[in-house]
């Protein structure tokens, strides 16, 4: 098990300026369709949605080719044409994934205080290579150090967790170092820092989940379940403060059971009064490369498809374009999995198997 890489190779090639914008007739046609859709008075949203809802690599190529053909930044064009959250969704789709993440961080840190719910899915549980690229991209786009921005906007343990993640803290797995003996020691220290003491040492718990390679963390989790009957993420949920809890749970869960973790994140974005449309859209776009596994996990966990969830949550004429955009992305990655008759247990049940 290794931390999942969400950015395909083309993203690194694009950021290094080693791509030549000449990607063949399919990409060229998509650019023409988008250009026709935004030309003149009014925007033909259906045409634009159909042309831009492609795979990650195709979208990067469309973005580069559009600028080559028409001399305009496609993300800026779509944001200006459509506006609002729908325009932001199109802007993210028309941006390379690293730039889309940087833009979301900018949105999350705009105004007074930061929106941690937008930040932790971007920063936590990412590979060192992606964090390195994200920091470079953010500086290229905004001429600010990402660590300094986060440090000024977020406080307390959440700040420490975010900064640890931004420092590419996950160590390289070394079999001679990350042995079963060390896993037992880390599981023991994790327990003694949390459930095994009256006053929780949250910093120690965060250090273990941030520094451990995913392969080693899996062994620590297995030993912790065997000895104490709880997973690491359940122990974090019980022991750490509210301000950092969601980020800490996400960080360890993303590295040990990523597809279920993202499925839960999408479901959480739809709870309460009103769906957080931007968060849902960001999830679908960021995790597009692994959507089939996420959709499968969602069905197994919640007893329905993500498509069913979106159709229920995005009702009404003002959300029809948004719904079509998300359904297009989901349906192009669609899997054939039978929806179970009964729903599974709650997401944080105390079973050692959870």
C-alpha positions as CSV (number, residue, x, y, z in Angstrom):
1,X,0.0,0.0,0.0
2,X,1.3,3.5,-1.0
3,X,-0.2,6.9,-0.8
4,X,-2.3,7.4,-4.0
5,X,-1.0,9.7,-6.7
6,X,-3.9,11.8,-8.1
7,X,-1.9,13.8,-10.6
8,X,-1.2,11.9,-13.9
9,X,2.2,12.2,-15.6
10,X,0.9,14.9,-18.0
11,X,0.5,17.3,-15.1
12,X,4.2,17.1,-14.3
13,X,5.1,17.5,-17.9
14,X,2.8,20.5,-18.3
15,X,4.2,22.2,-15.2
16,X,7.7,21.7,-16.6
17,X,6.7,23.2,-20.0
18,X,7.9,20.1,-21.9
19,X,4.5,19.6,-23.7
20,X,3.9,20.8,-27.3
21,X,0.2,21.9,-27.7
22,X,-0.6,19.6,-30.7
23,X,-2.7,16.8,-29.5
24,X,-4.7,15.7,-32.6
25,X,-8.2,16.2,-34.0
26,X,-10.2,15.1,-30.9
27,X,-8.7,17.7,-28.7
28,X,-8.9,20.3,-31.5
29,X,-12.6,19.5,-32.0
30,X,-13.3,19.9,-28.3
31,X,-11.6,23.3,-28.3
32,X,-13.8,24.4,-31.3
33,X,-17.0,23.2,-29.6
34,X,-16.2,25.2,-26.5
35,X,-15.3,28.2,-28.5
36,X,-18.5,28.0,-30.4
37,X,-20.4,27.5,-27.2
38,X,-19.1,30.8,-25.7
39,X,-19.2,32.8,-28.9
40,X,-21.6,35.6,-29.4
41,X,-24.5,36.6,-27.1
42,X,-25.1,34.1,-24.3
43,X,-23.4,30.8,-23.5
44,X,-24.6,27.4,-24.8
45,X,-23.9,25.6,-21.5
46,X,-24.9,22.1,-22.8
47,X,-22.3,22.3,-25.6
48,X,-19.6,23.5,-23.2
49,X,-20.4,20.9,-20.6
50,X,-20.3,18.1,-23.2
51,X,-16.9,19.3,-24.6
52,X,-15.1,19.9,-21.3
53,X,-16.3,16.8,-19.2
54,X,-13.4,14.6,-20.4
55,X,-10.7,12.6,-18.7
56,X,-8.0,14.4,-16.7
57,X,-5.3,14.1,-19.4
58,X,-7.8,15.2,-22.1
59,X,-8.8,18.2,-20.1
60,X,-5.1,19.3,-19.6
61,X,-4.6,19.0,-23.4
62,X,-7.8,21.0,-24.1
63,X,-6.6,23.7,-21.8
64,X,-3.2,24.0,-23.6
65,X,-4.6,23.6,-27.1
66,X,-7.4,26.2,-26.5
67,X,-4.8,28.9,-25.5
68,X,-2.7,28.0,-28.5
69,X,-5.6,28.3,-30.9
70,X,-7.5,31.3,-29.5
71,X,-4.9,33.1,-27.4
72,X,-7.0,33.0,-24.3
73,X,-6.9,31.1,-21.0
74,X,-9.8,28.7,-21.1
75,X,-10.3,28.7,-17.4
76,X,-10.7,32.5,-17.3
77,X,-13.0,32.4,-20.4
78,X,-15.4,29.8,-18.8
79,X,-15.4,31.6,-15.4
80,X,-16.2,34.9,-17.0
81,X,-18.9,33.4,-19.3
82,X,-20.8,31.5,-16.6
83,X,-20.0,33.1,-13.3
84,X,-21.0,31.9,-9.8
85,X,-20.3,28.4,-8.5
86,X,-21.1,26.9,-11.9
87,X,-18.5,29.1,-13.5
88,X,-16.0,28.1,-10.8
89,X,-16.7,24.4,-11.5
90,X,-16.0,25.0,-15.2
91,X,-12.9,27.0,-14.3
92,X,-11.6,24.0,-12.2
93,X,-12.4,21.6,-15.0
94,X,-10.5,23.7,-17.5
95,X,-7.4,24.0,-15.2
96,X,-4.7,21.3,-14.8
97,X,-5.3,19.5,-11.5
98,X,-2.4,21.2,-9.6
99,X,-3.7,24.6,-10.7
100,X,-7.3,23.6,-9.7
101,X,-6.1,22.7,-6.2
102,X,-4.1,25.9,-5.9
103,X,-7.3,27.9,-6.9
104,X,-9.4,26.1,-4.3
105,X,-6.8,26.9,-1.7
106,X,-7.0,30.5,-2.7
107,X,-10.8,30.4,-2.4
108,X,-10.6,28.7,1.0
109,X,-8.2,31.3,2.4
110,X,-10.1,34.3,1.0
111,X,-11.5,36.8,3.5
112,X,-11.4,36.4,7.3
113,X,-10.2,33.0,8.4
114,X,-9.7,29.9,6.3
115,X,-12.3,27.3,5.3
116,X,-10.6,24.2,6.7
117,X,-13.2,21.9,5.1
118,X,-11.9,22.9,1.7
119,X,-8.2,22.8,2.7
120,X,-7.7,19.4,4.4
121,X,-8.9,17.3,1.4
122,X,-6.3,19.1,-0.7
123,X,-3.4,19.1,1.7
124,X,-3.8,15.9,3.8
125,X,-3.2,12.4,2.7
126,X,-1.2,13.4,-0.5
127,X,2.0,12.0,-1.8
128,X,5.2,13.9,-1.3
129,X,5.6,14.4,-5.0
130,X,2.1,16.0,-5.3
131,X,2.7,18.3,-2.3
132,X,6.0,19.4,-3.9
133,X,4.3,20.2,-7.2
134,X,1.4,21.9,-5.4
135,X,3.7,24.3,-3.5
136,X,5.6,25.2,-6.7
137,X,2.3,25.7,-8.6
138,X,0.8,27.9,-5.8
139,X,4.0,30.1,-5.8
140,X,4.0,30.3,-9.6
141,X,0.4,31.4,-9.7
142,X,0.2,33.8,-6.6
143,X,3.8,34.6,-5.8
144,X,3.3,33.5,-2.2
145,X,4.7,30.6,-0.2
146,X,1.9,28.1,0.5
147,X,3.2,27.2,3.9
148,X,3.3,30.9,4.9
149,X,-0.3,31.4,3.6
150,X,-1.6,28.4,5.6
151,X,0.4,29.4,8.7
152,X,-1.2,32.8,8.7
153,X,-4.8,31.6,8.1
154,X,-5.0,28.5,10.3
155,X,-4.2,28.1,14.0
156,X,-3.6,25.5,16.7
157,X,-3.1,21.8,16.0
158,X,-4.8,22.1,12.6
159,X,-2.0,24.5,11.5
160,X,0.7,22.1,12.8
161,X,-1.0,19.2,10.9
162,X,-1.3,21.2,7.6
163,X,2.3,22.4,7.8
164,X,3.6,18.9,8.5
165,X,1.8,17.7,5.4
166,X,3.1,20.6,3.3
167,X,6.7,19.8,4.4
168,X,6.4,16.4,2.6
169,X,6.7,14.7,6.0
170,X,5.9,11.1,4.9
171,X,9.0,9.1,5.2
172,X,10.2,6.7,2.5
173,X,9.4,3.1,3.4
174,X,12.5,1.1,4.3
175,X,12.0,-2.6,5.2
176,X,15.0,-2.6,7.5
177,X,13.7,0.4,9.4
178,X,9.9,0.0,9.3
179,X,9.8,-3.5,10.8
180,X,7.0,-5.2,12.7
181,X,8.9,-4.3,15.9
182,X,8.7,-0.6,15.1
183,X,5.1,-1.0,14.2
184,X,4.4,-2.5,17.6
185,X,6.3,0.4,19.2
186,X,4.4,3.0,17.2
187,X,1.0,1.4,18.0
188,X,2.0,1.4,21.7
189,X,3.0,5.0,21.6
190,X,-0.1,6.0,19.7
191,X,-2.3,4.3,22.4
192,X,-0.3,5.9,25.3
193,X,-0.7,9.3,23.6
194,X,-4.4,8.9,23.3
195,X,-6.8,6.3,24.7
196,X,-4.2,5.1,27.2
197,X,-3.9,8.4,29.1
198,X,-6.2,11.0,30.9
199,X,-4.8,14.0,28.9
200,X,-4.4,13.3,25.2
201,X,-1.0,14.0,23.6
202,X,-2.5,15.0,20.3
203,X,0.8,16.2,18.9
204,X,2.3,12.7,19.3
205,X,-0.6,11.1,17.6
206,X,-0.3,13.5,14.7
207,X,3.4,12.9,14.4
208,X,2.9,9.1,14.0
209,X,0.2,9.5,11.3
210,X,2.2,12.1,9.4
211,X,5.6,10.7,9.4
212,X,4.9,7.0,8.9
213,X,4.9,5.6,5.3
214,X,1.5,4.2,4.3
215,X,2.8,0.6,4.2
216,X,4.1,1.0,7.8
217,X,0.9,2.8,8.9
218,X,-1.1,-0.1,7.7
219,X,0.8,-2.5,9.9
220,X,0.5,-0.1,12.9
221,X,-3.3,0.0,12.3
222,X,-3.5,-3.8,12.1
223,X,-1.7,-4.1,15.4
224,X,-3.7,-1.4,17.0
225,X,-7.0,-3.1,16.0
226,X,-5.7,-6.5,17.2
227,X,-4.7,-5.1,20.6
228,X,-7.3,-2.4,21.3
229,X,-10.3,-3.1,19.0
230,X,-10.2,0.3,17.3
231,X,-8.8,1.6,14.1
232,X,-6.4,4.5,14.1
233,X,-9.0,6.8,12.6
234,X,-11.6,5.8,15.2
235,X,-9.1,6.5,18.0
236,X,-8.4,9.9,16.5
237,X,-12.1,10.7,16.2
238,X,-12.4,9.9,19.9
239,X,-9.3,11.6,21.2
240,X,-8.4,14.8,19.2
241,X,-10.0,18.2,19.5
242,X,-12.8,19.2,17.2
243,X,-10.7,21.8,15.3
244,X,-8.3,19.3,13.9
245,X,-10.4,16.1,14.2
246,X,-11.7,16.0,10.6
247,X,-8.4,16.7,9.1
248,X,-6.5,14.2,11.2
249,X,-9.1,11.4,10.5
250,X,-9.0,12.3,6.8
251,X,-5.2,12.2,6.7
252,X,-4.9,8.7,8.1
253,X,-8.0,7.3,6.4
254,X,-6.9,8.7,3.0
255,X,-3.7,6.7,3.3
256,X,-5.3,3.5,4.5
257,X,-8.7,3.3,2.8
258,X,-8.8,6.2,0.3
259,X,-11.8,5.2,-1.8
260,X,-14.1,4.8,1.2
261,X,-12.7,8.1,2.7
262,X,-13.6,10.1,-0.4
263,X,-17.0,8.5,-0.6
264,X,-17.7,9.6,2.9
265,X,-16.4,13.1,2.1
266,X,-18.8,13.4,-0.8
267,X,-21.7,12.2,1.4
268,X,-20.7,14.7,4.2
269,X,-20.8,17.6,1.7
270,X,-24.4,16.8,1.1
271,X,-25.5,16.7,4.7
272,X,-27.3,19.5,6.7
273,X,-29.1,22.4,5.2
274,X,-28.1,22.6,1.6
275,X,-25.4,20.8,-0.4
276,X,-21.9,22.3,-0.5
277,X,-21.9,22.2,-4.3
278,X,-18.4,23.5,-4.6
279,X,-16.9,20.9,-2.3
280,X,-18.8,18.1,-4.1
281,X,-17.6,19.4,-7.5
282,X,-14.0,19.7,-6.2
283,X,-14.1,16.1,-5.0
284,X,-15.4,14.7,-8.3
285,X,-12.8,16.7,-10.3
286,X,-9.8,16.1,-8.0
287,X,-10.4,12.3,-7.6
288,X,-11.6,11.7,-11.2
289,X,-8.7,9.3,-11.9
290,X,-10.0,6.9,-9.2
291,X,-13.7,7.6,-9.5
292,X,-14.7,3.9,-10.4
293,X,-13.3,2.7,-7.1
294,X,-14.9,5.6,-5.2
295,X,-18.3,4.9,-6.8
296,X,-18.0,1.3,-5.9
297,X,-17.1,2.2,-2.3
298,X,-20.0,4.6,-2.1
299,X,-22.5,2.0,-3.2
300,X,-21.1,-0.5,-0.6
301,X,-21.1,2.1,2.2
302,X,-24.3,4.0,1.6
303,X,-26.5,1.7,-0.4
304,X,-27.0,3.9,-3.4
305,X,-25.0,5.4,-6.3
306,X,-23.4,8.9,-6.2
307,X,-25.5,9.6,-9.3
308,X,-28.7,8.9,-7.2
309,X,-27.3,11.2,-4.4
310,X,-26.6,14.1,-6.9
311,X,-30.0,13.8,-8.6
312,X,-31.7,14.1,-5.1
313,X,-29.5,16.9,-3.9
314,X,-29.2,19.1,-7.1
315,X,-32.8,19.6,-7.9
316,X,-34.3,22.6,-9.5
317,X,-33.7,24.7,-12.7
318,X,-30.9,26.7,-11.2
319,X,-28.8,23.5,-10.5
320,X,-29.5,21.6,-13.8
321,X,-26.2,22.6,-15.4
322,X,-24.3,21.7,-12.3
323,X,-26.1,18.3,-12.1
324,X,-25.4,17.6,-15.8
325,X,-21.7,18.5,-15.4
326,X,-21.3,16.1,-12.4
327,X,-23.3,13.3,-14.0
328,X,-21.2,13.5,-17.2
329,X,-18.0,13.1,-15.2
330,X,-19.5,10.2,-13.1
331,X,-21.1,8.4,-16.1
332,X,-17.9,8.4,-18.2
333,X,-16.3,6.5,-15.3
334,X,-19.4,4.4,-14.6
335,X,-19.1,1.0,-13.2
336,X,-21.6,-1.8,-13.1
337,X,-22.1,-2.7,-9.4
338,X,-25.4,-3.9,-8.0
339,X,-26.9,-1.6,-5.3
340,X,-27.4,-3.6,-2.1
341,X,-30.9,-4.1,-0.7
342,X,-30.0,-3.0,2.8
343,X,-27.7,-0.1,3.9
344,X,-24.4,-0.8,5.7
345,X,-23.7,0.3,9.3
346,X,-22.9,3.9,10.2
347,X,-19.6,5.2,9.0
348,X,-17.7,5.3,12.3
349,X,-19.0,2.1,13.9
350,X,-16.7,0.7,16.7
351,X,-16.2,-2.7,15.0
352,X,-12.5,-3.5,14.7
353,X,-13.2,-4.2,11.0
354,X,-14.4,-0.7,10.4
